[in-house]
Amino acid sequence: MFRIVWLILSLSALLFPSGLRGIALPAPTRCPSGLAWDGENLWLADWREAKIYEINSQSGQVRGIFPAPCLKPTGLAWVKGDLFVADGEGMIYGFNPQSGEVKVRFPAPGSSPTGLGWDGRALILTDRKMVYMLNPLDVELHWIISPPPTSTPRGSVLMANISGWPTG
């Protein structure tokens, strides 16, 4: 059975003084691909079914199932009340999952976005061998990190505020 493992790394010293802790929740889908947290619930994308699940982060119960604004959701980030979705076909969408309204849509800086996160100021996007920092309000590319040629960033980027990052 697939499981979602949810760990908050950046704030673990404040939230869990005795060390890092996590919980495992059963995933409601066989093809989980993106994960975000809105402060209360987890949001999980299914790349095969093009659906997004809202999941109670304590009980693991599905609170809602929503159609993704794209065909292949591969990354999610919760940004100020909206859900941003990286599409494996090269686009990024900002939308309200409750209404389905797409508020912003723009091309990803690379061709195959896989992970998406939010640090409180910018979207962090992984795409094959690159990591990008984007401002979702003006779709401006702030910086790029190119990892060593032997590594490939993949999977979800679940982020909290990280100090020391450029502000643009």
Residue frames as a rotation matrix with the C-alpha (Angstrom) as fourth column:
MET 1
0.584 0.812 0.000 0.00
0.812 -0.584 0.000 0.00
0.000 0.000 -1.000 0.00
PHE 2
-0.171 -0.609 0.775 1.25
0.532 -0.719 -0.447 3.45
0.829 0.336 0.447 -0.88
ARG 3
0.360 0.232 -0.904 1.83
0.917 -0.267 0.297 5.79
-0.172 -0.936 -0.309 2.03
ILE 4
0.526 -0.212 0.824 2.31
0.091 -0.949 -0.303 9.50
0.846 0.234 -0.480 2.44
VAL 5
0.113 -0.526 -0.843 5.12
0.992 0.108 0.065 10.28
0.056 -0.844 0.534 4.81
TRP 6
0.630 0.235 0.740 4.77
0.256 -0.963 0.087 13.77
0.733 0.135 -0.666 6.14
LEU 7
0.136 -0.658 -0.740 7.73
0.983 -0.004 0.184 15.38
-0.124 -0.753 0.647 7.87
ILE 8
0.947 0.035 0.320 8.29
0.079 -0.989 -0.126 19.02
0.312 0.145 -0.939 8.67
LEU 9
0.319 -0.927 -0.198 12.03
0.885 0.366 -0.287 19.44
0.338 -0.084 0.937 8.49
SER 10
-0.242 -0.527 0.814 12.71
0.330 -0.834 -0.442 23.16
0.912 0.162 0.376 8.66
LEU 11
0.032 0.348 0.937 10.72
-0.698 -0.663 0.270 23.80
0.715 -0.663 0.222 11.84
SER 12
0.363 0.186 -0.913 11.40
0.240 0.928 0.284 20.50
0.900 -0.322 0.292 13.61
ALA 13
-0.662 -0.666 -0.343 13.52
0.515 -0.072 -0.854 22.08
0.544 -0.742 0.390 16.35
LEU 14
-0.811 0.404 0.423 10.70
-0.539 -0.798 -0.271 24.49
0.228 -0.448 0.865 17.24
LEU 15
0.132 0.974 -0.185 7.78
-0.827 0.211 0.521 22.11
0.547 0.085 0.833 16.83
PHE 16
0.889 0.114 -0.443 9.41
0.050 0.939 0.341 18.96
0.455 -0.325 0.829 18.16
PRO 17
0.507 -0.739 0.444 12.13
-0.850 -0.513 0.116 19.82
0.142 -0.436 -0.889 20.72
SER 18
0.348 -0.384 0.855 12.94
-0.418 0.753 0.508 16.15
-0.839 -0.534 0.102 21.28
GLY 19
-0.706 -0.675 0.215 13.75
-0.073 0.372 0.926 15.58
-0.704 0.638 -0.311 17.59
LEU 20
-0.656 0.390 -0.646 12.21
-0.747 -0.209 0.632 14.93
0.111 0.897 0.428 14.21
ARG 21
-0.540 0.581 0.610 8.91
0.051 0.745 -0.665 13.07
-0.840 -0.328 -0.432 14.14
GLY 22
-0.749 0.352 -0.562 6.55
-0.650 -0.226 0.725 12.10
0.129 0.908 0.398 11.38
ILE 23
-0.086 0.761 0.643 3.38
-0.382 0.570 -0.727 10.22
-0.920 -0.308 0.242 10.70
ALA 24
-0.991 -0.136 -0.020 2.44
-0.077 0.424 0.902 7.84
-0.114 0.895 -0.431 7.90
LEU 25
-0.117 0.989 -0.086 -0.97
-0.525 -0.136 -0.840 8.13
-0.843 -0.053 0.535 6.28
PRO 26
-0.239 0.082 0.968 -2.43
0.643 0.760 0.095 5.82
-0.727 0.645 -0.234 3.64
ALA 27
-0.853 -0.062 -0.518 -2.51
-0.315 -0.730 0.607 7.50
-0.416 0.680 0.603 0.22
PRO 28
0.068 0.980 0.184 -5.98
-0.238 0.195 -0.951 7.54
-0.969 0.021 0.247 -1.37
THR 29
0.810 0.153 -0.565 -4.49
-0.568 -0.031 -0.822 6.93
-0.144 0.988 0.062 -4.83
ARG 30
0.737 -0.549 0.395 -2.04
0.501 0.835 0.226 4.56
-0.455 0.031 0.890 -6.48
CYS 31
0.138 -0.688 0.712 -0.14
0.909 -0.197 -0.367 7.31
0.393 0.698 0.598 -8.34
PRO 32
0.804 0.130 -0.580 0.66
0.431 -0.800 0.418 10.10
-0.410 -0.586 -0.699 -5.84
SER 33
0.258 -0.722 0.642 2.89
0.880 -0.099 -0.465 12.74
0.399 0.685 0.610 -7.37
GLY 34
-0.425 -0.394 0.815 2.72
0.084 -0.914 -0.398 16.09
0.901 -0.101 0.421 -5.60
LEU 35
0.108 0.395 -0.912 2.24
0.944 0.247 0.219 17.09
0.312 -0.885 -0.346 -1.98
ALA 36
-0.502 -0.205 0.840 1.42
-0.014 -0.969 -0.246 20.42
0.864 -0.135 0.484 -0.32
TRP 37
-0.322 0.375 -0.869 0.25
0.943 0.203 -0.263 21.54
0.078 -0.905 -0.419 3.12
ASP 38
-0.006 0.419 0.908 -2.08
0.351 -0.849 0.395 24.50
0.936 0.321 -0.142 3.73
GLY 39
-0.625 -0.260 0.736 -1.40
-0.563 -0.503 -0.656 24.72
0.541 -0.824 0.168 7.47
GLU 40
-0.097 0.666 0.740 -4.21
-0.876 0.295 -0.381 22.31
-0.472 -0.685 0.555 8.29
ASN 41
0.753 0.460 0.471 -4.69
-0.157 0.820 -0.550 19.82
-0.640 0.340 0.690 5.45
LEU 42
-0.496 -0.838 0.229 -2.47
-0.004 0.265 0.964 17.96
-0.868 0.478 -0.135 3.02
TRP 43
0.586 0.561 -0.584 -3.08
-0.624 -0.147 -0.767 18.24
-0.516 0.815 0.264 -0.71
LEU 44
-0.317 -0.655 0.686 -2.04
-0.054 0.735 0.676 15.29
-0.947 0.177 -0.268 -2.85
ALA 45
0.096 0.280 -0.955 -1.92
-0.953 -0.251 -0.169 15.11
-0.287 0.927 0.243 -6.65
ASP 46
0.178 -0.013 0.984 -2.50
0.190 0.982 -0.022 11.98
-0.965 0.191 0.177 -8.68
TRP 47
-0.481 -0.480 -0.733 -0.64
-0.552 -0.484 0.679 12.29
-0.681 0.731 -0.032 -11.99
ARG 48
-0.962 0.105 0.254 -2.43
0.248 0.730 0.637 9.39
-0.118 0.676 -0.728 -13.68
GLU 49
-0.181 0.983 0.024 -6.02
0.978 0.182 -0.100 10.39
-0.102 0.005 -0.995 -12.82
ALA 50
-0.655 -0.145 0.742 -5.39
0.332 -0.937 0.110 14.18
0.679 0.318 0.662 -12.95
LYS 51
0.567 0.822 -0.057 -7.06
0.348 -0.176 0.921 14.60
0.747 -0.542 -0.385 -9.57
ILE 52
-0.571 -0.667 0.479 -6.14
-0.210 -0.445 -0.871 16.47
0.794 -0.598 0.114 -6.41
TYR 53
0.214 0.585 -0.783 -7.08
0.627 0.532 0.569 15.17
0.749 -0.612 -0.253 -2.96
GLU 54
-0.086 -0.149 0.985 -7.60
-0.673 -0.721 -0.168 17.29
0.735 -0.677 -0.039 0.15
ILE 55
0.127 -0.009 -0.992 -6.63
0.402 0.914 0.043 15.10
0.907 -0.405 0.120 3.13
ASN 56
0.899 0.153 0.410 -7.04
-0.321 -0.407 0.855 15.70
0.298 -0.900 -0.317 6.86
SER 57
0.085 -0.991 -0.105 -3.43
-0.516 0.046 -0.855 15.76
0.852 0.127 -0.508 8.06
GLN 58
-0.377 -0.189 0.907 -4.30
-0.919 0.196 -0.342 14.17
-0.113 -0.962 -0.248 11.41
SER 59
0.187 0.590 0.786 -6.70
-0.481 0.752 -0.450 11.38
-0.857 -0.294 0.424 10.45
GLY 60
-0.836 -0.525 0.161 -5.79
-0.085 0.414 0.906 10.78
-0.542 0.744 -0.391 6.81
GLN 61
-0.018 0.911 0.412 -9.44
0.660 0.320 -0.679 11.01
-0.751 0.259 -0.607 5.78
VAL 62
-0.763 -0.154 0.628 -10.11
0.626 -0.420 0.657 12.46
0.162 0.895 0.416 2.32
ARG 63
-0.403 0.596 -0.695 -12.02
0.302 -0.630 -0.715 15.73
-0.864 -0.498 0.074 2.69
GLY 64
0.584 0.600 -0.547 -12.43
-0.343 -0.429 -0.836 16.39
-0.736 0.675 -0.045 -1.02
ILE 65
-0.233 -0.585 0.777 -11.42
0.668 0.485 0.565 15.29
-0.707 0.650 0.277 -4.50
PHE 66
0.466 0.314 -0.827 -10.94
-0.210 -0.869 -0.448 17.95
-0.859 0.383 -0.339 -7.17
PRO 67
0.786 -0.236 0.571 -10.09
0.617 0.358 -0.701 17.84
-0.039 0.903 0.428 -10.87
ALA 68
-0.150 -0.907 -0.393 -6.58
0.612 -0.398 0.683 19.11
-0.776 -0.138 0.615 -11.56
PRO 69
0.551 0.360 -0.753 -6.35
-0.253 -0.788 -0.562 22.13
-0.795 0.500 -0.343 -13.88
CYS 70
-0.067 -0.674 -0.735 -4.02
-0.994 -0.022 0.111 20.10
-0.091 0.738 -0.668 -16.10
LEU 71
0.628 0.352 -0.694 -3.52
-0.555 0.828 -0.083 16.60
0.545 0.437 0.715 -17.48
LYS 72
0.369 -0.602 -0.708 -0.43
0.515 0.767 -0.383 15.55
0.773 -0.223 0.593 -15.51
PRO 73
0.754 -0.088 0.650 -0.11
-0.491 -0.734 0.470 17.21
0.436 -0.674 -0.597 -12.07
THR 74
0.348 -0.733 -0.585 3.39
0.445 0.678 -0.585 16.46
0.825 -0.056 0.562 -10.79
GLY 75
-0.709 -0.596 -0.377 3.96
0.627 -0.288 -0.724 19.07
0.324 -0.750 0.577 -8.07
LEU 76
0.438 0.887 0.150 1.85
0.622 -0.419 0.662 21.12
0.650 -0.197 -0.734 -5.65
ALA 77
-0.797 -0.561 -0.223 2.38
0.544 -0.509 -0.667 24.22
0.261 -0.653 0.711 -3.51
TRP 78
0.363 0.889 -0.278 -0.13
0.926 -0.310 0.217 26.03
0.106 -0.336 -0.936 -1.29
VAL 79
-0.750 -0.628 0.206 0.30
0.629 -0.774 -0.072 29.79
0.205 0.075 0.976 -1.83
LYS 80
-0.945 0.294 -0.146 -1.80
-0.197 -0.863 -0.465 32.30
-0.263 -0.411 0.873 0.11
GLY 81
-0.179 0.970 0.165 -5.09
-0.433 0.073 -0.898 30.43
-0.883 -0.232 0.407 -0.24
ASP 82
0.648 0.346 -0.679 -4.54
-0.758 0.211 -0.617 29.03
-0.070 0.914 0.399 -3.73
LEU 83
0.452 -0.472 0.757 -3.02
0.119 0.873 0.473 25.80
-0.884 -0.124 0.451 -4.92
PHE 84
0.230 -0.477 -0.848 -0.24
-0.939 -0.338 -0.065 25.98
-0.256 0.811 -0.526 -7.50
VAL 85
0.671 0.085 0.737 0.18
0.030 0.989 -0.142 22.91
-0.741 0.117 0.661 -9.68
ALA 86
-0.354 -0.782 -0.513 3.20
-0.742 -0.099 0.663 21.98
-0.569 0.615 -0.546 -11.79
ASP 87
0.793 0.607 0.039 2.10
-0.409 0.581 -0.704 20.12
-0.450 0.542 0.709 -14.90
GLY 88
0.112 -0.777 0.619 4.46
0.222 0.627 0.747 17.47
-0.969 0.054 0.243 -16.27
GLU 89
0.405 0.114 0.907 3.73
0.908 0.068 -0.414 18.91
-0.109 0.991 -0.076 -19.71
GLY 90
-0.473 -0.820 0.322 5.55
0.845 -0.526 -0.098 22.18
0.250 0.225 0.942 -18.89
MET 91
-0.087 0.491 0.867 3.01
0.015 -0.869 0.494 24.57
0.996 0.056 0.068 -17.36
ILE 92
-0.872 -0.048 -0.488 2.30
0.487 0.029 -0.873 25.96
0.055 -0.998 -0.002 -13.88
TYR 93
-0.117 0.925 0.363 -1.25
0.274 -0.321 0.906 26.77
0.955 0.205 -0.216 -12.76
GLY 94
-1.000 0.019 -0.005 -2.48
-0.001 -0.300 -0.954 28.76
-0.019 -0.954 0.300 -9.75
PHE 95
-0.405 0.912 -0.067 -6.08
-0.138 0.011 0.990 27.88
0.904 0.411 0.121 -8.98
ASN 96
-0.410 0.431 0.804 -8.76
-0.907 -0.100 -0.410 27.67
-0.096 -0.897 0.432 -6.35
PRO 97
-0.977 -0.036 -0.212 -9.49
-0.083 0.973 0.217 23.95
0.198 0.229 -0.953 -5.89
GLN 98
-0.573 0.819 -0.026 -12.94
0.264 0.154 -0.952 24.59
-0.776 -0.553 -0.304 -4.38
SER 99
0.324 0.730 -0.602 -14.24
-0.332 -0.508 -0.795 26.58
-0.886 0.457 0.078 -7.37
GLY 100
0.345 -0.289 0.893 -11.89
0.760 0.644 -0.085 25.24
-0.550 0.708 0.442 -10.03
GLU 101
0.997 0.062 -0.046 -11.09
0.028 -0.850 -0.527 28.81
-0.072 0.524 -0.849 -11.11
VAL 102
0.187 -0.967 0.174 -7.63
0.982 0.181 -0.049 29.05
0.016 0.180 0.984 -12.70
LYS 103
0.810 0.130 -0.572 -6.24
0.297 -0.932 0.208 32.40
-0.506 -0.338 -0.793 -11.55
VAL 104
0.320 -0.766 -0.557 -2.86
-0.838 -0.503 0.210 32.25
-0.442 0.400 -0.803 -13.26
ARG 105
0.797 -0.157 0.584 -1.24
0.350 0.907 -0.233 30.02
-0.493 0.390 0.778 -15.86
PHE 106
0.601 -0.653 -0.461 2.29
-0.777 -0.613 -0.144 30.32
-0.189 0.444 -0.876 -17.16
PRO 107
0.708 -0.400 -0.582 4.97
-0.095 0.763 -0.639 28.16
0.700 0.508 0.502 -18.80
ALA 108
0.850 -0.523 -0.066 7.49
0.235 0.264 0.936 26.54
-0.472 -0.810 0.347 -16.49
PRO 109
0.464 -0.736 -0.493 11.07
-0.778 -0.605 0.171 27.66
-0.424 0.304 -0.853 -17.13
GLY 110
-0.741 -0.660 0.119 12.00
-0.530 0.685 0.500 24.05
-0.412 0.308 -0.858 -17.98
SER 111
-0.467 0.538 -0.702 10.21
-0.715 0.237 0.658 21.39
0.520 0.809 0.274 -19.99
SER 112
-0.025 0.429 -0.903 9.44
0.167 0.892 0.419 18.77
0.986 -0.141 -0.094 -17.30
PRO 113
-0.299 -0.077 0.951 8.49
-0.807 -0.512 -0.295 20.20
0.510 -0.855 0.091 -13.90
THR 114
-0.234 0.150 -0.960 8.37
0.209 0.973 0.101 17.52
0.949 -0.177 -0.259 -11.19
GLY 115
-0.144 0.147 -0.979 8.32
0.985 0.119 -0.127 19.16
0.097 -0.982 -0.162 -7.75
LEU 116
-0.077 0.207 0.975 6.92
0.170 -0.961 0.218 22.43
0.982 0.183 0.039 -6.46
GLY 117
-0.093 0.032 -0.995 7.23
0.992 0.084 -0.090 24.19
0.081 -0.996 -0.040 -3.11
TRP 118
0.501 0.296 0.813 6.62
0.216 -0.953 0.214 27.58
0.838 0.069 -0.541 -1.50
ASP 119
-0.348 -0.727 -0.592 9.03
0.813 0.079 -0.576 29.26
0.466 -0.682 0.564 0.93
GLY 120
0.128 0.478 -0.869 6.75
0.807 -0.559 -0.188 32.16
-0.576 -0.677 -0.458 1.86
ARG 121
-0.002 -0.194 -0.981 8.10
-0.283 -0.941 0.187 34.42
-0.959 0.278 -0.053 -0.91
ALA 122
-0.220 -0.211 -0.953 8.66
-0.970 -0.059 0.237 32.32
-0.106 0.976 -0.191 -4.02
LEU 123
0.903 0.422 0.085 7.77
-0.391 0.886 -0.249 29.08
-0.180 0.192 0.965 -5.74
ILE 124
-0.268 -0.952 0.146 10.60
-0.769 0.303 0.562 26.56
-0.580 0.038 -0.814 -5.80
LEU 125
0.784 0.568 -0.250 10.41
-0.577 0.519 -0.631 24.30
-0.229 0.639 0.734 -8.85
THR 126
-0.274 -0.831 0.484 12.44
-0.299 0.552 0.779 21.20
-0.914 0.069 -0.400 -9.69
ASP 127
0.819 0.453 -0.352 12.78
-0.451 0.129 -0.883 20.23
-0.355 0.882 0.310 -13.33
ARG 128
0.828 -0.510 -0.234 15.09
0.216 0.674 -0.706 17.42
0.518 0.534 0.668 -14.43
LYS 129
0.082 -0.905 -0.417 18.54
0.948 0.200 -0.247 18.76
0.307 -0.375 0.875 -13.53
MET 130
-0.636 -0.247 0.731 17.55
0.146 -0.969 -0.201 22.26
0.758 -0.021 0.652 -12.42
VAL 131
-0.124 0.617 -0.777 15.97
0.979 -0.052 -0.197 23.99
-0.163 -0.785 -0.597 -9.43
TYR 132
-0.478 0.053 0.877 14.22
0.425 -0.859 0.284 27.32
0.768 0.509 0.389 -10.06
MET 133
-0.530 0.373 -0.761 12.94
0.668 -0.369 -0.646 30.07
-0.522 -0.851 -0.054 -7.78
LEU 134
-0.585 0.427 0.690 9.91
0.565 -0.396 0.724 31.88
0.582 0.813 -0.009 -9.24
ASN 135
-0.878 0.439 -0.189 7.77
-0.167 -0.653 -0.739 34.81
-0.448 -0.617 0.647 -8.13
PRO 136
-0.561 0.695 0.450 4.19
0.796 0.603 0.061 33.61
-0.229 0.392 -0.891 -8.77
LEU 137
0.261 0.706 -0.659 2.82
0.445 -0.694 -0.567 37.16
-0.857 -0.145 -0.495 -8.82
ASP 138
0.456 -0.130 -0.880 4.93
-0.649 -0.726 -0.229 38.47
-0.609 0.676 -0.415 -11.69
VAL 139
0.950 -0.053 0.308 6.20
0.196 0.869 -0.454 35.12
-0.244 0.492 0.836 -13.06
GLU 140
0.586 -0.810 -0.029 9.76
-0.727 -0.510 -0.460 36.36
0.358 0.291 -0.887 -12.73
LEU 141
0.692 -0.480 -0.539 12.63
0.462 0.869 -0.180 33.88
0.555 -0.125 0.823 -12.54
HIS 142
0.906 -0.325 0.270 14.79
-0.422 -0.665 0.617 34.84
-0.021 -0.673 -0.740 -9.54
TRP 143
-0.106 -0.992 0.070 17.53
-0.962 0.120 0.244 32.22
-0.250 -0.041 -0.967 -9.59
ILE 144
0.759 0.228 -0.610 18.52
-0.454 0.857 -0.244 28.82
0.467 0.462 0.754 -10.82
ILE 145
0.088 -0.735 0.672 20.51
-0.776 0.372 0.509 26.08
-0.624 -0.567 -0.538 -9.10
SER 146
0.501 -0.004 -0.865 22.08
-0.674 0.625 -0.394 23.46
0.542 0.781 0.310 -11.30
PRO 147
0.694 -0.226 0.683 22.88
-0.485 0.555 0.676 20.29
-0.532 -0.801 0.276 -9.32
PRO 148
-0.426 -0.898 0.115 25.77
-0.547 0.356 0.758 17.98
-0.721 0.260 -0.642 -10.20
PRO 149
-0.315 0.302 -0.900 25.23
-0.929 0.097 0.358 16.19
0.195 0.948 0.249 -13.54
THR 150
-0.857 -0.056 -0.512 24.78
-0.039 0.998 -0.044 12.83
0.513 -0.018 -0.858 -11.83
SER 151
-0.759 0.615 -0.211 21.69
0.378 0.153 -0.913 13.90
-0.529 -0.773 -0.349 -9.85
THR 152
-0.680 0.650 0.340 18.13
0.196 -0.286 0.938 14.53
0.707 0.704 0.067 -10.98
PRO 153
-0.873 0.432 0.224 15.71
-0.400 -0.373 -0.837 16.43
-0.278 -0.821 0.499 -8.70
ARG 154
-0.558 0.749 -0.358 12.44
0.025 0.446 0.895 14.50
0.830 0.490 -0.267 -8.51
GLY 155
-0.323 0.537 -0.779 9.40
0.879 0.476 -0.037 14.29
0.351 -0.697 -0.626 -6.30
SER 156
0.662 0.729 0.174 7.63
0.566 -0.639 0.521 16.70
0.491 -0.246 -0.836 -4.05
VAL 157
-0.642 -0.728 0.241 9.15
0.383 -0.577 -0.722 19.78
0.665 -0.371 0.649 -2.52
LEU 158
0.567 0.789 -0.239 7.33
0.597 -0.193 0.778 20.41
0.568 -0.584 -0.580 0.77
MET 159
-0.447 -0.859 0.249 8.79
0.555 -0.484 -0.676 23.58
0.701 -0.164 0.694 2.26
ALA 160
0.602 0.465 -0.649 8.50
0.782 -0.506 0.363 25.91
-0.160 -0.726 -0.669 5.20
ASN 161
0.955 -0.281 0.101 10.16
-0.252 -0.940 -0.232 29.31
0.160 0.196 -0.967 5.55
ILE 162
0.488 -0.871 -0.054 13.89
0.873 0.485 0.054 29.05
-0.021 -0.074 0.997 4.99
SER 163
0.810 -0.213 -0.547 16.13
-0.026 -0.944 0.329 31.91
-0.586 -0.252 -0.770 6.00
GLY 164
-0.136 -0.981 -0.141 19.01
-0.087 -0.130 0.988 33.16
-0.987 0.147 -0.068 3.88
TRP 165
-0.093 0.134 0.987 17.37
0.917 0.397 0.033 32.75
-0.387 0.908 -0.160 0.49
PRO 166
-0.957 -0.280 0.077 17.51
0.286 -0.860 0.422 35.64
-0.052 0.426 0.903 -1.96
THR 167
-0.213 0.918 -0.333 14.47
0.367 -0.241 -0.899 37.87
-0.905 -0.314 -0.286 -1.97
GLY 168
0.361 0.370 0.856 14.75
0.914 0.042 -0.404 38.84
-0.186 0.928 -0.323 -5.61
